[in-house]
Amino acid sequence: MQWLGVVEFVTVVETQSFTVAAQRLGMSVAQVSRQVSALESRLATRLLYRTTRRVSVTEAGQLYYQHCRPLLDGLQQAEQALSQAQGTPSGHLRITAPTYYGETVIAPLLTRYLQSHPQISAELNLDNRKIDLVAEGYDLGIRLGPMDESSLQLRQLGSRRHHVCAAPDYLARQGTPHTLAELTQHQCLVGTIDFWRFNEGERLREVRVGGRLRCNSGAALLNAALQGLGLVQLPDYYVTPYLTNGQLVPVLTGYMLQDGIWATYPRSRFMPPKLAALLDFLAQTLTKNA
């Protein structure tokens, strides 16, 4: 079998885009197009329909893809098995994580990991949107909160606690809430949704909140809380230093919500050592720091 153009063709089918396929493969769009065209010429069959707006697969292309995908999977698994046998993590990792958590937690940990694994390189993309790991060619996604990703492998790396807190001068002026019902009497600094989540006994409770400031940036809400504008609910990696030094005071601690920090990655029979070592490092470190 001649492999020329096969990887490019499969990647275009899976991403439905020559541009995204080129980015995933580290090639130019023109190179990918030439390779696919050469493959079609060799097979004497049109595999893809191309327009200025979209790419679609022909019937023959779909049949060819169904046979090629398992072959490429087998080749990848063979390479991974050889890498595992050699035992030294190496290669390139593409990782995505939420912006603030990525900046403050994941990026420093990734730096430590790279320092101890000189044969590994990495690309870290910080983005709050829900990225399709397979379509965009990522090895690993870090995600926060409840998970329902049945199409991906999941591993819990740790947990996070959601603190409700405020500056001491705000509480001195407005009083300290002791029940969830009292939140309606307070200025609550609101994010992208207008309710906060709590654990009340054995059940999850959602409480609608409101106030004078709404913002989609946790860092901005944190600053407003430090300035005494109101109560805020934020995960521990935002507020822990300020709770420790007294600039923020926790309230409603008996209702504190705790949820997960997750690694998500495409399903595969073999996990590359470069990824397995990173997951172990993140799990050990995040659990220790919890």
RODO-2510 file (C-alpha; in nm, 4 decimals, decimal comma):
residues 290
     n   res          X          Y          Z
     1     m     0,0000     0,0000     0,0000
     2     q     0,1211     0,3517    -0,0802
     3     w     0,0715     0,5881     0,2144
     4     l     0,1286     0,9135     0,0260
     5     g    -0,1758     1,1353     0,0753
     6     v    -0,3641     0,8937     0,3013
     7     v    -0,2946     1,0768     0,6281
     8     e    -0,3860     1,4077     0,4653
     9     f    -0,7088     1,2646     0,3228
    10     v    -0,8179     1,1109     0,6546
    11     t    -0,7413     1,4337     0,8403
    12     v    -0,9433     1,6416     0,5919
    13     v    -1,2396     1,4040     0,6294
    14     e    -1,2268     1,4219     1,0093
    15     t    -1,1861     1,8005     1,0281
    16     q    -1,4041     1,8766     0,7213
    17     s    -1,1548     2,1465     0,6319
    18     f    -0,8286     2,1669     0,4377
    19     t    -0,7253     2,4636     0,6548
    20     v    -0,7827     2,2873     0,9885
    21     a    -0,6234     1,9683     0,8521
    22     a    -0,3143     2,1654     0,7507
    23     q    -0,2887     2,3190     1,0986
    24     r    -0,3283     1,9785     1,2611
    25     l    -0,0583     1,8250     1,0406
    26     g     0,1812     2,1201     1,0530
    27     m     0,1657     2,1630     0,6747
    28     s     0,0509     2,4336     0,4358
    29     v    -0,2979     2,4163     0,2878
    30     a    -0,1428     2,3894    -0,0577
    31     q     0,0631     2,0858     0,0485
    32     v    -0,2404     1,9071     0,1884
    33     s    -0,4412     1,9823    -0,1265
    34     r    -0,1613     1,8531    -0,3520
    35     q    -0,1273     1,5302    -0,1533
    36     v    -0,5017     1,4600    -0,1633
    37     s    -0,5171     1,5400    -0,5346
    38     a    -0,2233     1,3051    -0,5983
    39     l    -0,4036     1,0320    -0,4032
    40     e    -0,7196     1,0803    -0,6103
    41     s    -0,5135     1,0635    -0,9295
    42     r    -0,3432     0,7424    -0,8204
    43     l    -0,6799     0,5861    -0,7312
    44     a    -0,8496     0,7338    -1,0394
    45     t    -1,1395     0,8241    -0,8084
    46     r    -1,2796     1,1481    -0,6675
    47     l    -1,2729     1,1224    -0,2884
    48     l    -1,3809     1,4740    -0,1910
    49     y    -1,6082     1,7445    -0,3230
    50     r    -1,4485     2,0874    -0,2762
    51     t    -1,6239     2,4241    -0,2781
    52     t    -1,5098     2,7618    -0,1497
    53     r    -1,7184     2,7129     0,1659
    54     r    -1,7042     2,3464     0,2569
    55     v    -1,5599     2,0020     0,1937
    56     s    -1,7765     1,6916     0,1638
    57     v    -1,6907     1,3257     0,1137
    58     t    -1,7988     1,1301    -0,1933
    59     e    -1,9455     0,7825    -0,1606
    60     a    -1,6137     0,6361    -0,2771
    61     g    -1,4305     0,8639    -0,0343
    62     q    -1,6414     0,7434     0,2566
    63     l    -1,5685     0,3803     0,1680
    64     y    -1,1955     0,4526     0,1390
    65     y    -1,1948     0,6429     0,4695
    66     q    -1,3636     0,3534     0,6536
    67     h    -1,0795     0,1243     0,5461
    68     c    -0,7956     0,3732     0,5983
    69     r    -0,8884     0,4883     0,9487
    70     p    -0,8268     0,1481     1,1161
    71     l    -0,4950     0,1171     0,9303
    72     l    -0,3762     0,4537     1,0605
    73     d    -0,4966     0,3623     1,4100
    74     g    -0,2923     0,0450     1,3910
    75     l     0,0158     0,2364     1,2791
    76     q    -0,0236     0,4835     1,5651
    77     q    -0,0696     0,2025     1,8152
    78     a     0,2433     0,0303     1,6841
    79     e     0,4437     0,3487     1,7316
    80     q     0,2988     0,3994     2,0793
    81     a     0,3756     0,0397     2,1751
    82     l     0,7361     0,0857     2,0595
    83     s     0,7630     0,4126     2,2512
    84     q     0,6260     0,2455     2,5645
    85     a     0,8763    -0,0377     2,5259
    86     q     1,1587     0,2147     2,5037
    87     g     1,0268     0,3721     2,8221
    88     t     1,1337     0,7355     2,7770
    89     p     0,8558     0,9907     2,7258
    90     s     0,9217     1,1966     2,4138
    91     g     0,7407     1,3895     2,1423
    92     h     0,5048     1,6864     2,1170
    93     l     0,1882     1,7480     2,3225
    94     r    -0,1014     1,9765     2,2299
    95     i    -0,2995     2,0806     2,5382
    96     t    -0,5962     2,3076     2,5977
    97     a    -0,7248     2,4476     2,9272
    98     p    -0,9596     2,7222     3,0541
    99     t    -0,7922     3,0628     3,0447
   100     y    -0,7528     3,1671     3,4099
   101     y    -0,6998     2,8162     3,5467
   102     g    -0,4536     2,7499     3,2665
   103     e    -0,2569     3,0680     3,3385
   104     t    -0,2385     3,0263     3,7142
   105     v    -0,2239     2,6484     3,7618
   106     i    -0,1649     2,4436     3,4461
   107     a     0,1021     2,6594     3,2794
   108     p     0,3359     2,6569     3,5843
   109     l     0,2900     2,2815     3,6251
   110     l     0,3530     2,2220     3,2546
   111     t     0,6757     2,4214     3,2838
   112     r     0,7900     2,1965     3,5689
   113     y     0,6982     1,8884     3,3646
   114     l     0,8958     2,0076     3,0608
   115     q     1,1981     2,0855     3,2780
   116     s     1,2058     1,7252     3,3979
   117     h     1,1329     1,5761     3,0515
   118     p     1,3745     1,7391     2,8045
   119     q     1,2616     1,5182     2,5129
   120     i     0,9059     1,6561     2,5252
   121     s     0,7768     1,9793     2,3729
   122     a     0,4298     2,1230     2,4240
   123     e     0,1762     2,3713     2,2914
   124     l    -0,0720     2,5084     2,5471
   125     n    -0,3836     2,6837     2,4188
   126     l    -0,5888     2,8708     2,6796
   127     d    -0,9510     2,9095     2,5772
   128     n    -1,2807     2,9052     2,7658
   129     r    -1,4790     2,7571     2,4765
   130     k    -1,5462     2,3830     2,4646
   131     i    -1,2918     2,2597     2,2111
   132     d    -1,3400     1,9438     2,0038
   133     l    -1,0169     1,7658     2,0935
   134     v    -1,0293     1,5174     1,8054
   135     a    -1,1246     1,7629     1,5313
   136     e    -0,8652     2,0180     1,6400
   137     g    -0,5881     1,7671     1,7063
   138     y    -0,5370     1,8012     2,0818
   139     d    -0,3792     1,5319     2,2969
   140     l    -0,5264     1,6621     2,6219
   141     g    -0,7983     1,8948     2,7451
   142     i    -0,8244     2,0206     3,1032
   143     r    -1,1870     2,0793     3,2012
   144     l    -1,3594     2,1919     3,5180
   145     g    -1,6882     2,1000     3,6847
   146     p    -1,9434     1,8306     3,5969
   147     m    -1,8487     1,6135     3,2983
   148     d    -2,0622     1,4238     3,0452
   149     e    -1,8024     1,3484     2,7764
   150     s    -1,8989     0,9929     2,6819
   151     s    -1,6926     1,0102     2,3609
   152     l    -1,3679     1,0886     2,5452
   153     q    -1,1525     0,9241     2,8074
   154     l    -1,1777     1,0959     3,1460
   155     r    -0,9453     1,1035     3,4442
   156     q    -1,0123     1,3107     3,7528
   157     l    -0,7000     1,5034     3,8467
   158     g    -0,8321     1,6756     4,1560
   159     s    -1,1189     1,8824     4,2885
   160     r    -1,2020     2,2483     4,3420
   161     r    -1,4085     2,4243     4,6090
   162     h    -1,6361     2,7189     4,5317
   163     h    -1,6080     2,9835     4,8038
   164     v    -1,8584     3,2600     4,8734
   165     c    -1,6677     3,5472     5,0277
   166     a    -1,6472     3,9237     5,0638
   167     a    -1,4178     4,1969     5,1898
   168     p    -1,4395     4,2656     5,5656
   169     d    -1,5663     4,6218     5,5101
   170     y    -1,8558     4,4958     5,2949
   171     l    -1,9619     4,2524     5,5677
   172     a    -1,9269     4,5278     5,8286
   173     r    -2,1665     4,7462     5,6283
   174     q    -2,4145     4,4859     5,5044
   175     g    -2,3901     4,2031     5,7567
   176     t    -2,2898     3,8379     5,7143
   177     p    -2,5357     3,5955     5,5503
   178     h    -2,5895     3,2702     5,7402
   179     t    -2,8535     3,1062     5,5162
   180     l    -2,8959     3,0797     5,1408
   181     a    -3,2236     3,2722     5,1608
   182     e    -3,0330     3,5792     5,2878
   183     l    -2,8452     3,6126     4,9567
   184     t    -3,1417     3,8059     4,8136
   185     q    -3,0584     4,0841     5,0630
   186     h    -2,7006     4,1215     4,9360
   187     q    -2,5071     4,2627     4,6439
   188     c    -2,3841     3,9528     4,4597
   189     l    -2,1162     3,9881     4,1923
   190     v    -2,2515     3,7784     3,9053
   191     g    -2,0689     3,5935     3,6285
   192     t    -2,2078     3,4442     3,3090
   193     i    -2,5040     3,2808     3,4839
   194     d    -2,7407     3,4466     3,7306
   195     f    -2,7394     3,1739     3,9941
   196     w    -2,4888     3,0192     4,2325
   197     r    -2,4636     2,6484     4,3122
   198     f    -2,4396     2,5025     4,6611
   199     n    -2,4409     2,1676     4,8367
   200     e    -2,7394     2,1585     5,0720
   201     g    -2,7240     1,8301     5,2568
   202     e    -2,7186     1,5586     4,9927
   203     r    -2,8549     1,7663     4,7061
   204     l    -2,7348     2,0338     4,4676
   205     r    -2,9089     2,3663     4,5194
   206     e    -2,9162     2,6551     4,2708
   207     v    -2,9895     3,0007     4,4123
   208     r    -3,0677     3,2965     4,1873
   209     v    -2,8539     3,5983     4,2763
   210     g    -2,8131     3,9525     4,1519
   211     g    -2,6316     4,2765     4,2111
   212     r    -2,4863     4,5873     4,0553
   213     l    -2,2079     4,4144     3,8598
   214     r    -2,2147     4,1330     3,6075
   215     c    -1,8954     4,0269     3,4281
   216     n    -1,7682     3,7207     3,2397
   217     s    -1,4224     3,7523     3,3988
   218     g    -1,3557     3,5842     3,7305
   219     a    -1,0503     3,8060     3,7819
   220     a    -1,2641     4,1174     3,7422
   221     l    -1,5223     3,9871     3,9902
   222     l    -1,2437     3,9052     4,2337
   223     n    -1,1120     4,2612     4,2110
   224     a    -1,4608     4,4019     4,2705
   225     a    -1,5004     4,1828     4,5799
   226     l    -1,1616     4,2988     4,7136
   227     q    -1,2815     4,6577     4,6688
   228     g    -1,5877     4,5836     4,8857
   229     l    -1,8526     4,5920     4,6140
   230     g    -2,0266     4,2700     4,7205
   231     l    -2,0218     3,8943     4,7720
   232     v    -1,8575     3,6737     4,5124
   233     q    -1,8549     3,2974     4,4481
   234     l    -1,5286     3,1808     4,2932
   235     p    -1,3162     2,8620     4,2934
   236     d    -1,0303     2,8299     4,5390
   237     y    -0,7547     2,9041     4,2851
   238     y    -0,8924     3,2584     4,2589
   239     v    -0,9449     3,3382     4,6256
   240     t    -0,7232     3,1197     4,8481
   241     p    -0,4408     3,3778     4,8890
   242     y    -0,6914     3,6473     4,9890
   243     l    -0,8731     3,4183     5,2329
   244     t    -0,5370     3,3383     5,3893
   245     n    -0,4287     3,7011     5,4346
   246     g    -0,7710     3,8219     5,5474
   247     q    -0,8524     4,0463     5,2504
   248     l    -1,1566     3,8235     5,1917
   249     v    -1,3732     3,6487     5,4513
   250     p    -1,5573     3,3219     5,3708
   251     v    -1,9306     3,2951     5,4349
   252     l    -2,1861     3,0135     5,3980
   253     t    -1,9073     2,7575     5,4337
   254     g    -2,1549     2,4868     5,5339
   255     y    -2,3032     2,5003     5,1838
   256     m    -1,9760     2,4983     4,9891
   257     l    -1,9889     2,3266     4,6492
   258     q    -1,7050     2,0974     4,5438
   259     d    -1,6615     1,9546     4,1935
   260     g    -1,3942     1,8028     3,9722
   261     i    -1,0857     1,8978     3,7736
   262     w    -1,0627     1,6632     3,4772
   263     a    -0,8248     1,5451     3,2090
   264     t    -1,0022     1,4569     2,8848
   265     y    -0,8306     1,2889     2,5922
   266     p    -0,9237     1,0901     2,2794
   267     r    -0,9932     0,7211     2,3255
   268     s    -0,7087     0,4880     2,2244
   269     r    -0,5940     0,1367     2,3047
   270     f    -0,2450     0,2664     2,3858
   271     m    -0,1600     0,5838     2,5754
   272     p     0,1662     0,7507     2,4688
   273     p     0,4241     0,7696     2,7498
   274     k     0,4476     1,1482     2,7008
   275     l     0,0775     1,1815     2,7930
   276     a     0,0714     0,9119     3,0626
   277     a     0,3627     1,0753     3,2443
   278     l     0,1995     1,4189     3,2281
   279     l    -0,1326     1,2857     3,3614
   280     d     0,0410     1,1136     3,6524
   281     f     0,2343     1,4304     3,7323
   282     l    -0,0773     1,6509     3,7219
   283     a    -0,2826     1,4084     3,9321
   284     q    -0,0132     1,3752     4,1982
   285     t     0,0499     1,7501     4,2139
   286     l    -0,3121     1,8683     4,2082
   287     t    -0,4171     1,6112     4,4689
   288     k    -0,1293     1,7152     4,6949
   289     n    -0,2196     2,0829     4,6593
   290     a    -0,5948     2,0312     4,7121
***
